[in-house]
Amino acid sequence: MPEIEKLVAAFEDSGVVELMVNDDGAVYVERSGARLEKLDARPTPQDVLAFVRGVVGGPEEFGPRRPYADLSATDGSRIHVLAPPLVRGLTVTVRKRPVRRPTLDELEAGGTLSAGCADFLDYCVQQKMNIMVAGGTSSGKTTLLNALCGQIDPQERILVLEDTPELTLAQPHVLCLRTRLRDSAGLPDVTLRELVLNVLRMRPDRVIVGETRGPEAADMLQAMNVGQDGLMSTLHANSAREAVARLETLTLQAGLDMPLKAVRSSIVSALDFVVFMARLADGSRRVVSVCEVTGIEVDTVSMAEIFSLDLKRGAGGLEARLRATATLPRFYDRLRRQGVEPPLGFFRSDS
């Protein structure tokens, strides 16, 4: 079998979730949470370029003037390309787009989070809380965000902002906006920050940002602080606490003349919850904690952990369940002042 056909076969394999071609021609795949597997293939740079052009459906060019690019395959898969002089040879990383993403109920059934935690997050979505899903690479952030978006009322106007299309929403009134970077035709970049500024003029009921990773964080916080409720996004971080610190850093990158204390105050008034996810040693992806952003104490953003992951090693191997802490969310007091009596069933002992 020709080497390019091996690449295409790996790309079309429904069991493959990621496909990687290194600059030396070595090819690796990941299958549904398993460790990386090296394929018996050694494509030439010409094979790799032909493969990229084939799955993207266009005459893409890479070189000194365009040494990297984020592309989308015709099936929605995410493709990242690095070219010389940044690397020795053409390097490609493909994140396959799932045919369908699991719902919140299916994530609960699969053990990603407990029934009490799933019901609580569903309630937060209905109450239009601003939620940040944080975690490391391939920890399941986008999958959980997609599931939470699936709980949004179908009557709402939802605007989705992404670098590459990864979210799949079934609601009828959804508009998807994409950034544009390193266009081969020489067209100007369109950044996520510019999309955030534009989307606020489009009368959204909900704004969903696929991933917050730059100065658009400042515009998101401003939107949340002027009445845009129910905003949800993902963020790369190593813990819920670090997610807030990273949000501070990204906000400062916007170049706003704001002291750090003002940035922290903006985060506290804008962000309601941080959901932290992690990929465990056995390859499973779990919600590790759900934290409420509660205020500022001595120039530090204070957080209260509502749910935490309890890991136990028993006869059946690694067992994981989310256990509620004794702390109730502070936003419950706000709801009570509005005449809403929030339910407490999420915090039963078996949560």
C-alpha positions as CSV (number, residue, x, y, z in Angstrom):
1,M,0.0,0.0,0.0
2,P,1.4,3.4,-0.9
3,E,2.4,5.6,2.1
4,I,-0.2,8.2,1.4
5,E,-3.0,5.6,1.3
6,K,-1.8,4.5,4.8
7,L,-2.3,8.1,6.0
8,V,-5.8,8.3,4.5
9,A,-6.7,4.9,5.9
10,A,-5.6,6.0,9.4
11,F,-7.6,9.3,9.0
12,E,-10.7,7.4,7.9
13,D,-10.4,4.8,10.7
14,S,-13.3,5.5,13.1
15,G,-11.3,4.2,16.0
16,V,-8.6,6.8,15.6
17,V,-9.1,10.0,17.6
18,E,-5.7,11.7,16.8
19,L,-3.2,11.3,14.0
20,M,0.3,12.6,14.1
21,V,3.0,12.9,11.4
22,N,6.4,13.9,12.7
23,D,9.0,15.8,10.8
24,D,11.0,12.6,10.2
25,G,8.0,10.9,8.6
26,A,7.1,8.7,11.6
27,V,3.3,8.3,12.0
28,Y,1.5,7.8,15.3
29,V,-2.2,7.4,16.2
30,E,-4.2,7.5,19.4
31,R,-7.3,5.3,19.7
32,S,-10.0,6.2,22.2
33,G,-7.9,7.1,25.2
34,A,-5.2,4.4,24.6
35,R,-1.5,5.1,24.5
36,L,0.1,6.3,21.2
37,E,0.6,3.6,18.6
38,K,3.3,3.8,15.9
39,L,2.1,2.9,12.4
40,D,4.1,1.0,9.8
41,A,4.2,4.0,7.5
42,R,7.0,6.4,6.4
43,P,5.4,9.1,4.1
44,T,7.6,11.5,2.2
45,P,7.0,15.3,2.6
46,Q,5.3,15.2,-0.8
47,D,2.9,12.5,0.6
48,V,2.2,14.5,3.7
49,L,1.4,17.7,1.7
50,A,-0.8,15.7,-0.7
51,F,-2.6,14.2,2.3
52,V,-3.2,17.7,3.9
53,R,-4.5,19.1,0.6
54,G,-6.8,16.1,0.1
55,V,-8.4,16.2,3.6
56,V,-8.7,20.0,3.6
57,G,-10.0,20.1,0.0
58,G,-7.7,23.0,-1.2
59,P,-4.3,23.8,-2.7
60,E,-2.6,24.7,0.6
61,E,1.0,25.9,0.6
62,F,3.5,26.0,3.5
63,G,7.0,27.4,3.8
64,P,9.0,30.3,5.2
65,R,6.1,32.8,4.6
66,R,3.6,30.4,6.1
67,P,5.4,28.1,8.5
68,Y,2.4,27.1,10.5
69,A,-1.4,27.0,10.1
70,D,-4.6,25.8,11.8
71,L,-6.9,24.2,9.2
72,S,-10.2,22.3,9.1
73,A,-10.7,19.1,7.2
74,T,-13.9,18.7,5.1
75,D,-15.3,16.5,7.9
76,G,-14.6,19.2,10.6
77,S,-11.4,17.6,12.0
78,R,-8.8,20.0,13.3
79,I,-5.5,20.0,11.5
80,H,-2.4,21.8,12.7
81,V,0.6,22.1,10.3
82,L,4.2,23.1,11.0
83,A,6.6,23.6,8.1
84,P,10.4,24.4,7.7
85,P,12.2,26.4,8.9
86,L,10.4,25.8,12.2
87,V,10.9,22.0,11.9
88,R,13.0,19.8,9.7
89,G,10.0,18.5,7.6
90,L,6.3,19.0,7.3
91,T,4.7,18.1,10.7
92,V,0.9,17.4,10.9
93,T,-1.3,16.9,13.9
94,V,-4.9,15.9,13.3
95,R,-7.6,15.9,16.0
96,K,-10.5,13.9,14.6
97,R,-13.9,15.5,15.0
98,P,-16.3,12.9,16.6
99,V,-19.3,11.9,14.6
100,R,-21.4,12.9,17.7
101,R,-20.4,14.1,21.1
102,P,-21.9,12.6,24.3
103,T,-24.7,14.3,26.1
104,L,-24.5,15.3,29.8
105,D,-26.5,12.1,30.7
106,E,-24.1,10.0,28.7
107,L,-21.1,11.5,30.4
108,E,-22.7,10.8,33.8
109,A,-23.4,7.2,32.7
110,G,-19.8,6.8,31.6
111,G,-18.4,8.1,35.0
112,T,-17.1,11.4,33.9
113,L,-19.1,13.1,36.6
114,S,-21.7,12.0,39.2
115,A,-25.4,12.4,39.0
116,G,-25.5,15.1,41.6
117,C,-22.7,17.1,39.8
118,A,-24.4,16.7,36.4
119,D,-27.7,17.9,37.8
120,F,-26.1,20.8,39.5
121,L,-24.2,21.9,36.3
122,D,-27.5,21.6,34.3
123,Y,-29.1,23.8,36.9
124,C,-26.3,26.4,36.6
125,V,-26.7,26.4,32.8
126,Q,-30.5,27.0,33.2
127,Q,-29.8,29.9,35.6
128,K,-27.4,31.4,33.1
129,M,-24.3,31.2,35.3
130,N,-20.9,32.1,33.6
131,I,-18.9,28.9,33.5
132,M,-15.2,28.2,32.6
133,V,-14.3,24.6,31.9
134,A,-10.5,24.2,32.6
135,G,-8.1,21.4,32.2
136,G,-5.0,20.1,30.4
137,T,-4.7,19.0,26.8
138,S,-7.0,16.2,25.9
139,S,-8.7,16.2,29.3
140,G,-12.2,16.4,27.8
141,K,-12.9,20.1,28.2
142,T,-14.6,20.5,24.8
143,T,-16.6,17.4,25.3
144,L,-18.0,18.6,28.6
145,L,-18.6,22.2,27.2
146,N,-20.5,20.7,24.3
147,A,-22.6,18.6,26.7
148,L,-23.4,21.7,28.8
149,C,-24.3,23.7,25.7
150,G,-26.8,20.9,24.9
151,Q,-28.7,21.9,28.1
152,I,-29.4,25.4,26.8
153,D,-33.0,26.3,26.0
154,P,-33.7,25.7,22.3
155,Q,-35.5,29.1,22.2
156,E,-32.3,31.0,22.8
157,R,-30.0,32.6,20.2
158,I,-26.6,31.0,20.6
159,L,-23.4,32.4,19.1
160,V,-20.4,30.1,19.0
161,L,-16.9,31.5,18.5
162,E,-14.1,29.1,17.6
163,D,-10.7,28.9,16.0
164,T,-11.6,25.5,14.5
165,P,-15.1,24.1,14.5
166,E,-15.3,21.5,17.3
167,L,-18.7,22.1,19.1
168,T,-21.8,20.5,17.7
169,L,-25.1,22.1,19.0
170,A,-28.5,20.7,18.1
171,Q,-30.5,23.8,18.9
172,P,-32.2,25.5,15.9
173,H,-30.9,29.0,16.5
174,V,-27.1,28.7,16.5
175,L,-24.6,30.9,14.6
176,C,-21.0,29.7,14.4
177,L,-18.2,32.2,13.8
178,R,-14.6,31.3,13.1
179,T,-11.3,33.1,13.3
180,R,-8.9,33.3,10.3
181,L,-5.2,32.9,10.7
182,R,-2.3,32.6,8.3
183,D,-4.4,32.6,5.2
184,S,-2.5,31.3,2.2
185,A,-4.1,34.0,0.0
186,G,-2.6,36.7,2.2
187,L,-5.9,37.9,3.6
188,P,-5.7,39.7,7.0
189,D,-6.1,37.8,10.3
190,V,-9.4,37.8,12.1
191,T,-8.8,37.2,15.8
192,L,-11.0,35.7,18.5
193,R,-10.9,39.1,20.2
194,E,-12.4,40.7,17.1
195,L,-15.1,38.1,17.0
196,V,-16.0,38.7,20.6
197,L,-16.4,42.4,20.0
198,N,-18.6,41.7,16.9
199,V,-20.8,39.1,18.5
200,L,-21.9,41.5,21.3
201,R,-23.6,43.6,18.6
202,M,-25.6,40.6,17.3
203,R,-28.1,40.3,20.2
204,P,-27.0,37.0,21.6
205,D,-28.8,35.1,24.4
206,R,-25.7,33.0,24.9
207,V,-22.1,33.4,23.8
208,I,-19.9,30.3,23.7
209,V,-16.2,30.6,23.2
210,G,-14.6,27.4,22.2
211,E,-11.2,28.2,23.9
212,T,-10.0,31.3,25.7
213,R,-6.3,31.6,25.1
214,G,-5.5,35.3,24.4
215,P,-6.4,38.9,25.0
216,E,-10.1,38.2,24.1
217,A,-10.4,37.2,27.8
218,A,-10.6,41.0,28.7
219,D,-13.5,41.5,26.3
220,M,-15.3,38.4,27.6
221,L,-15.0,39.7,31.2
222,Q,-16.4,43.1,30.1
223,A,-19.3,41.4,28.3
224,M,-20.1,39.3,31.4
225,N,-19.9,42.4,33.6
226,V,-22.3,44.4,31.5
227,G,-25.1,41.8,31.5
228,Q,-24.1,39.1,29.1
229,D,-25.1,36.1,31.2
230,G,-24.6,32.4,30.5
231,L,-21.3,32.7,28.8
232,M,-19.2,29.5,28.7
233,S,-15.7,28.7,27.5
234,T,-12.7,26.4,28.0
235,L,-9.3,27.3,29.3
236,H,-6.0,25.4,29.6
237,A,-4.9,25.1,33.2
238,N,-3.5,22.7,35.8
239,S,-6.1,23.4,38.5
240,A,-9.2,25.5,39.1
241,R,-7.1,27.9,41.1
242,E,-4.6,28.2,38.3
243,A,-7.4,28.8,35.8
244,V,-8.2,32.0,37.6
245,A,-4.6,33.1,37.6
246,R,-4.3,32.3,33.9
247,L,-7.4,34.3,33.2
248,E,-5.7,37.2,35.0
249,T,-2.6,36.9,32.8
250,L,-4.7,36.7,29.5
251,T,-6.7,39.7,30.5
252,L,-3.5,41.7,31.1
253,Q,-2.3,40.7,27.6
254,A,-5.1,42.9,26.2
255,G,-3.0,45.9,27.1
256,L,-5.6,47.6,29.2
257,D,-4.4,50.2,31.7
258,M,-5.8,48.3,34.6
259,P,-4.1,47.4,37.9
260,L,-4.1,43.7,38.9
261,K,-6.5,44.3,41.7
262,A,-9.1,45.7,39.2
263,V,-8.6,42.7,36.9
264,R,-9.2,40.4,39.9
265,S,-12.3,42.3,40.8
266,S,-13.6,42.1,37.3
267,I,-13.1,38.3,37.3
268,V,-14.9,37.9,40.6
269,S,-17.9,39.9,39.4
270,A,-18.0,38.1,36.0
271,L,-17.1,34.5,36.5
272,D,-19.4,32.2,38.6
273,F,-17.9,28.7,38.4
274,V,-14.8,26.9,37.3
275,V,-15.1,23.2,36.4
276,F,-11.7,21.5,36.3
277,M,-11.2,18.3,34.3
278,A,-8.2,15.9,34.2
279,R,-7.2,12.8,32.3
280,L,-6.2,10.2,34.9
281,A,-3.5,7.6,34.8
282,D,-5.8,5.0,33.5
283,G,-6.8,7.2,30.5
284,S,-10.2,8.1,31.8
285,R,-11.4,11.7,31.7
286,R,-13.0,13.0,34.9
287,V,-14.4,16.2,36.4
288,V,-12.0,16.7,39.3
289,S,-13.7,19.7,41.0
290,V,-16.4,22.3,40.6
291,C,-15.5,25.6,42.3
292,E,-17.5,28.8,42.8
293,V,-15.7,32.1,42.5
294,T,-16.8,33.8,45.8
295,G,-14.9,37.0,46.2
296,I,-11.6,38.6,47.0
297,E,-9.6,38.1,50.2
298,V,-6.4,40.0,50.7
299,D,-5.9,40.7,47.0
300,T,-6.5,37.0,46.2
301,V,-9.5,35.6,44.4
302,S,-11.3,33.3,46.8
303,M,-13.0,30.1,45.7
304,A,-15.2,27.5,47.3
305,E,-15.1,23.9,46.1
306,I,-18.7,22.6,45.6
307,F,-17.8,19.1,44.3
308,S,-14.5,17.3,44.6
309,L,-13.3,14.0,43.1
310,D,-12.8,11.2,45.6
311,L,-10.4,8.5,44.3
312,K,-10.2,5.2,46.1
313,R,-8.3,2.0,45.2
314,G,-10.4,-1.0,45.9
315,A,-10.8,-4.6,44.7
316,G,-12.3,-3.3,41.4
317,G,-9.3,-1.0,40.7
318,L,-9.6,2.7,40.5
319,E,-13.0,4.0,41.5
320,A,-14.0,7.6,41.1
321,R,-17.0,9.5,42.4
322,L,-17.7,13.1,43.0
323,R,-18.5,14.0,46.5
324,A,-20.2,17.3,47.5
325,T,-18.6,19.4,50.2
326,A,-20.6,21.0,53.0
327,T,-20.4,24.4,51.3
328,L,-23.5,25.5,49.4
329,P,-23.0,27.9,46.4
330,R,-23.2,31.6,47.4
331,F,-25.3,32.3,44.3
332,Y,-28.1,30.4,46.1
333,D,-28.4,33.5,48.3
334,R,-28.8,35.7,45.3
335,L,-31.5,33.4,43.9
336,R,-33.4,33.5,47.2
337,R,-33.3,37.3,47.1
338,Q,-34.9,37.1,43.7
339,G,-37.7,34.8,45.1
340,V,-36.2,31.6,43.7
341,E,-35.9,28.7,46.1
342,P,-32.9,26.6,44.7
343,P,-33.1,22.8,45.0
344,L,-30.6,21.0,47.4
345,G,-31.0,17.5,46.0
346,F,-27.6,17.8,44.1
347,F,-25.8,17.5,47.4
348,R,-27.1,14.1,48.6
349,S,-24.6,11.9,50.2
350,D,-24.2,9.6,47.2
351,S,-23.2,12.5,44.9
